[in-house]
Amino acid sequence: MPDSAVTAVSATALDTALAGHPAGLRRTFAIISHPDAGKTTLTEKLLLFGGAIHVAGAVKARGEARRARSDWMKIEQQRGISVTTSVMHFEYGGAVFNLLDTPGHEDFSEDTYRTLTAVDSAVMVIDAAKGIEARTRKLFEICRLRDVPIVTFINKMDRESKDPIELLDEIASTLALDITPMSWPVGSGQNFKGTYDLAHDRMLVFDASHRERIGEVMKCEGIDDPKLAAALPKDQYDKLAEEVELVRGGYPTFDLDSYRAGHLSPVFFGSAYNNFGVRELLDALAAWAPPPRPQPAEPRAIAPTEGKVTGFVFKVQANMDPNHRDRIAFLRLCSGKFRRGMKLSQMGTGKTLSVNSPILFFAREREIVDEAWPGDIIGIPNHGVLRVGDTLTEGETVKITGIPNFAPEILRRVRLEDPMKSKQLRRALDDLAEEGVTQVFRRVIGGDNIVGVVGELQLDVLKTRVEAEYGVHIDLEPAPFETARWISAESKADLEAFMSANRGGMSEDRDGSPVFLARNAWELGYIAEKSPKIKFSDIRERA
């Protein structure tokens, strides 16, 4: 985890250090939520308000165009969920945004975790009717471990919802987080009239008869303005006036340093589907979200103002363009000015790469980029050279830390229907393991392919993609093992002796690192107790 001294940089100091620097304009953030809270819809509407698209797919489009721009895989379109991280680059309000739309489903937590290592802030989307859900809590804890500041968007206010004060108290108590409401809802469901902007003393009016319209602004001189009282039913106005007074007295005022440190979250209410509250959220991100922060690394942290280029690969995506069987490495730039055609060193292997066709992303669409700055996410066409966790630099020997692989929770044996396609299967498994869809272990005895995943849905994705993208039909059978652990020892002789004595459970991951496969938790505990010189690890970082 990052050293607190690395991330605990005051807002003033960070903004001053990056004043006038292109990195100071960057806002690299992820959207996190429980499934079905409206995350992908909000992503699309942020793109709409940011001018990156002109018609939101969920509003007016038909057929293929109706599907969200960030969900481009066939399986995503069929199931209506995000199963891989998408990156979208756009400009708004003088800021340059890199938006990462992450999978909401818990079965894709590895992809989400690695994505959160590449962002400087996050937007947490909460369903107003459901409040804090299990997945939201887990993702928030990941953000907390990295001191990632969070803006909260309480979505679906056009539907019946929990009491807003109850929602705020739930967020504060469940997440142990200070919160500052920046807007306040007037009603919900059919009685939703809009939100009162607490920061600017104005009413944002919701018009249910024109869902595609953006909320109109009613300027008023505070909550006591007769114009506001006349615009709302008396019972709603009286409740609004009472709650605004209560909220202003009961919650802390917004503090930029507290937000940037991850201790306080500004809260906005709205309806992403109806374009309501989205502009205010985007304005807040442009004004408050941090520019690139110092990046934890060994032997030292990397400041965004440094002149030499450094970056790390947090994701590899295979077959974004099925016609070209491409593999794109997603590189988060941490320092320096990146220029097209420059040579970068790959830490660990010592190889030098010429990056001649770097790309900026708009979901699956892309364009060649000539230069990029800290905070930007660029794609590097990759033919198996770059891997998740790799550090690229202009020459200095430094390794960016905190991008792990996790031991899988489900193991399956791969059975190939057509033995003549074994070569295609190996390529498919290698590509998808490189991407992080699965982990592949090849047994020392027999050479079976054992795939490991975190959740059952990943198995569906694996099988679907192997068939759709590689033309290989497979079955995933129960494996004779339940758990996997990477093993190591201080002495090479001790490691070799263990591997020899336990050949039936030994395998290698795609890096050639030794992995012990256990039939159950009891066997793992028993073998570990008998082998005190062997270290069993459920987390492994790229060497």
N, C-alpha and C positions, 0 to 999 in steps of 0.2 A: 504494500500500500504506500501511497506517497507520503513523504515526510511532511508533517504539518507546516514546517518552516517554508516548504516549497509553495504550498497552496495558500497560506495565510498572508496574502499580499493585500494591503488596503486598496480600496477602490481608487482613492486619490493617487496613490503611488503608482498603481498599474496604469491608470489613464495618463498620468504625467509622463511615465516612461515611454508610452506608445504614442504620445501626442505628435501628430504630423507623420507618423509611420503608417504605411498601408495596413499593417496588421491591426492597428488601432480601430479600423473600420470593420473588422471581421467579427461576426457573431455566429459561432458554430454551436448548434444546439440540437438536442434530440427531443422527441415527443414520446412520453411513456404513459401507459395506462393499463388497466385491466381490459381484457377483450370486450368489445362492444360498447366501450365508453364513448366512442366517436373519434378515436385518434386519427384514423386515416381520413375521415371527413374533414377534420380540422386541418390536417396537413394540406389537403387540396384547397381549402378556403384561404389558408395563409399564402399559398401560391397565387390564388386569384387576386387577393388584395395586394400582393407584391408585384403584380403585373406579369408573372411568369406564365400564366395561362389566361385566356380571355373568357372561356365558358367553363364553369365547374361541371364535371361529369355527372355529379349526383343531382344537378338541378335541371338542365335542359337537354342534355345529350340523349341519344338513342343508341341501342345496340352496343357495339364495341366501344364507342366513344363514351358510353355512360360509366364505364368502369374507372375507378380511381387511377390517376396517372402514376402513382407510386406503386401500385400493385400490378406488375407487368407479367408475372409468371402465370402460366395456364392454370396451375393448381390454386393460385391466389384468386384468380378470376372466378373459378368454379366454386370455391368454398367461401369467398367473400371475406377472407382474412389475409393479413400480412404474414408471410412466412420467411421473409428475408429483409434485411435492411436496405432501404433505398436512400440515395443521396440526391438532394436537389439544391441547386445553386441559383440565387436570385438577389436582386438589389432592391432596397426599399429604405426610404427616409434617411438617405445618406450613408446607410450601412450596407455591408455585403454579407448576405446570409448563406450559411451552409446548413441546410435542414436535413436531419437524419430521421427518417420514419422507421421505427423499429418494430419487430414482431411483438404483438401483445400477448400471444399465447405462451404459457409457461414452458411448453415443450421446446421453445426456441430461445431459452434463457441464455445459452452460451453466446449466441449471436448478439443478443441485446447487451449482455455484460461487456463484450469486447467493444461494441459500439460506444458504450458509455465511457470507455477509456479515451475516446477520440473527441469528446465534446467538452465545451467549457460551461455549458448550462443546460437546463432541461425545462420543458413544459409538462406539467403533470395534469392529465385530463381526468376528471371525475364525473361520473354519471350522477346528476342531481337527485335521482330517485334512489340510488343505491349507496352513495357515499363511498367511504374507503373500503376497497375490496382486497382480497388476499394478494393478488398479483401487484396491485398498486403499492401495497406495503413492502413487498419484497424488492421491487424496483427502486422504491425510495431509499431503502436501506443500502442498496448498491451505490446510489448517488451520495448518500451520507458518508460512506467509506472513502469516497474520493472528494468530499467537500464540494460537490457540484451544486451550485445555486439553482433553486427551483421557483418558477412562476406557476401558480395553480389556476387552471381554467375549469370552472364548474359548468358542465355542459348540459344540454337538453332542458333548459328552463322553460321551453315551450310545452313541456309535458309535466304531468303532476310530479311533484318533487317533495323531498324532505324540507322541513323548516330550515331556512338559510342559517340561522344561528346554531341550530342543531348540527348542520353540516360543518360549520367552522369549528365548533367545539370538538367534533369528532376528529377532524384533521389535526387540531392542536394536541388533543390527548393521545390519539393513536400513534401519531408520528413524532410526538414530543418536539413540536416545531412552533415557533412564534409565527403568527399570521397577521397580515394587515389587509383588510378588505379595501379594494380600490374602486369597486362599484358595488351597488346594492340592488337586488331584484325587487320589482314591484309585481307581486303575484307570481303565479306559475300556471302551467297548463293553459287552459282556455282563457284564464284570467291574467295571463302574463302581459303586462303593459310596457315592459322595458326595464332599463336599469338607471339608477341615479349615479352619476359619476361623482364619487366622493372627493376626488382630487381637484376637479374643476367646477364643482357645483353646477351641474347641468343634467338635464334629463335626456336619455337616449330612448326614443320612442320606438316600440315594436309594432309593426303593422302586419298582422297575421294574414290579411287579404292579399298581400304582395310578398310572398316568401322569398322571391329572388332579390328583393330590394334591400339596400343597406339602411340600417336604422337612422332616422332623422334626428337631428340634435335640437332640443328645445333649450335655448339659453335662458337661464334664470338667475336671479340674485339670491342664491342660497335656498335652503329648504323651506324658508318662510315666504318665498315669493308667491303672491296671490295668483300669478299666471300658472304656476305649477299646481296649486290647489284647485284651480278651475279646470285643469286638464285631466284630473283623475277623479274617479268616484270617491266620495267623502271617506268611506271606510278604508279604502286603499291609501288615500293621502294621509289620513290620521296614523295608520299603521306605519307608513314609510317615515313620517316625521319622527315617530317614537323610536323606531329601530335605528334611524340614522344617528339620533342623539345617543342611543345606547351603544352603538358600534363605535362611534368616535370617542366615547369615554372609556369603553371597555377593552379596546385593542390598541396595541402600540402603533405609533405613527411609522410610516415607512422610513427605513434607514438603509442607505445603499451599502454601507460596509457590512451590516448584519446580513443583508440579502446575499452579497457576494461571498460571504464566509459560509453560506449554507445554513444559517441559523433562522432566517426569517423568509417567509414566502408571501409575496403580494398575491391577492386572490381576485380574480375576475369572474363574473357570471355572464352566461350568454347561451347562444344556440348556434353551433357551428353549421348545422344543416341549413339554417335560415340566415346565415351570414351575420349573425348578431353578436356583437362583442369581440369580433375577430380583429377589427382594425385597432381597437384599444389595446388588445393583447400584443399585436405586432408593433404598435408604437412603443409600448413598454419594453419590449425586447430590444428595439433599436436604441432606446435611451439608457437602459439599465443593464442589460445582459453584458457579462464581461467580455472583453477582447481576449485573445489567446493568453493563457497563464503560463508561468514556468512549468516545464514538464519534468517529472521525476525520472532520473536516469542514473546510471553508474558510469564513471565514478563521481559525477556531479550533475546537478540539475541544469536544464537547458533553458535559457531565457529567450523569449520570442524576438528580442532586439539584436541577438547575435548575428554576425554577418554571414557565417557559414551555414549552409543548408543542412538541416537534420529533419528526419521524419520517420514514422513507423507505420508498418502495414497492420491494419486492424481487421481486414476482411479481404478475402479473395472470392470473386464471383465467376463461376464457369458458365459459358454459353449464354451470355447476355444477348449476343447475336448468334442464334443457332446456325446461320448460314456460314459462319466463319469459325465455329468451334473455338471461340476466343476465351481467354481467361484474363480477367482484369484484377489487378491488385489495387485496393483502396489505400492510398497513402495520406496520412494526416501530417501536414507540414508543421513543424514545431519552431523552426528558426530559419533565417536567411531568405534571400530572394531566389526562388526557383526559376530557371530559364529553360525553355525547350532546347533539347540537344545536349544538356549538360551531363557530365559523367558523375555517378554516385557510387560509393563503395558500400557493399553489402556486408554488414558486421557479421562475424561468425564464420563466413566462408572466405572473405577477403576478395570476392569477385567484384569487378567494376562493370557497372551497367551504363550504357548510353540511353538516356530517356529521350527518344526522338519523336514519340507520338503521344505525349501526355494529354489527357482529356479531362474536361469538366463534365459533371453529370447533370442531366435532368431526368431522373429515374433511369429508364433504359436508353433514352436519347443522350447524345453526347456531342461535344465539339472539341476540336483541337485547341489547346491553350498554349500561349507563348510564354506566359509568366504567371507565377502564383506566389502567395505570401503565407506566413504563419497563420494557421486557422483554416486555410483552404484544404479541401479534400480533392486530390487529383487521382485519376485512374492511370495505371501503368499497364499497358498490354503485356501479358506475362505468359510464358510458355513453360511453367513449372519451376522457374528460378526463384521467384519470390513466394514467401510463405507468411501466414499470420504470425505476428510477433517479430518480424524482421525489422531491423533498424537500418536506414540508409543515411549516409552522411557524405559531406564533401571531402572527407579524408580523416577527420579526427576519430580515434577509437573511443566510442561511447555507445552504451547500450540503454535504450529506453525500456523501462521496466513496467510491470503491471499488466501484461497481456497474456493471461494464462489459458491453458487447456484444462478441462475438468474430466475426472474419471467418469465414464458413462454409467448410467443406472440401469440400462437395458442392453443385453447382448443377444444377437441373433446370428445364426450361421446362414451364409448365402448359398443357395442352390441355383445353379445355372440350368435353364431349361434346354438350351442348345450348347453342347460342349464345344462346338466349333467357334463359339464367340467368346472364348475365355480371354483372348487378348483385349477385346472391346470391354469386357467386364472389368478387367484390371485397370484400364484407363478410366472408365467411369468411376470406379471406387476411389482411385487416386485423385481424380479431379474434385470429386465431391468431398473427400476428406480434406483436401487442400483448402476447400472453400469453408469447411466447418459444418457441413450438413451432417456428417457422420465422422466417426473415428474408425479406422480399419486396423485390425490386428491379424497378422498372419502367423498361424501356429508353427512352431518349430517342427513338430511331428505331424506329418500329413499335409501341411500347407493349406489347410482350410482358411477361407476368409471369414473372419468374425467381425461383424460391424457392431459398433456401440453408439447408443444415442442417449439423450437425457429423457425424452418423452416419446410416447407411442406415436404421436402425430408425425414425428420426424421419420419414422419408418414408412409411413404413407408417402411422405415427400420423397424419400430416397427411392422407393420402388417406382413411383410415378415418373420421376425425372430420369432414372436409368432407362426406362422404357421410351419416354418421349424424346429424350435428347440423344440417346446412344443406340436406340433400337434393340436393346437387350432385355429379354424377359427373364425375371428372376422370382424366386420364392424366398421368403425369409423365415427360416425354421427355428424352433427353440434351440438354443445352444446348450452344451453341457456345462456352461458356466453362468454365474450370476453377477460377478463383479470383477473389475480389473484394477490393478495397481501398478504404477511404474516402480521399478526397483533400482536401488543403487547401493553401493558400499564404499567405504574408504579404501578397502583393499580390492584390487582386481581379482586376486586369487579367491577371496571370500565370495565375490559375486559369481565367478565362474563355477565354484563348488556348489553354490545354491542352485544355479541354473542346471547343472548336470544332475543334481539330485531330484529336481522337480521338472524334468523335461516334459512330462505330460501336461503341465499347466503353463509352459512357457510359450511366449509369442513375442513378436516385434511389432512396434508401431511403424508408421510409414517413414520415420526418421531412422529406423534401425535400433531404437532404444528398447531395452528389454522390458517386457510387461508380463506380470504374473496374473493368470486368469484363475480365479477361485470358484469352486462349485457353489459355495454359499458363504455367508458371513462367518459361520462357525469355522469353516476350513481356513478362511483368511486369518482369523484370530489365532487359530491353532498353529498354523505355519509361521505367523509372525512371532508368536511366543517362542517357538523352537529355533528361530533364526534371529537372535538379537543383533547380529552384525549387519543385517540387511535393513535398509530403510524402505518402507512401503509408502508411496505418495499418491494422493488422489488429486493433486494439482501439479501441473508441470508447465514451466515457461519455456519458450523457444530458446535454445542454446545460442 
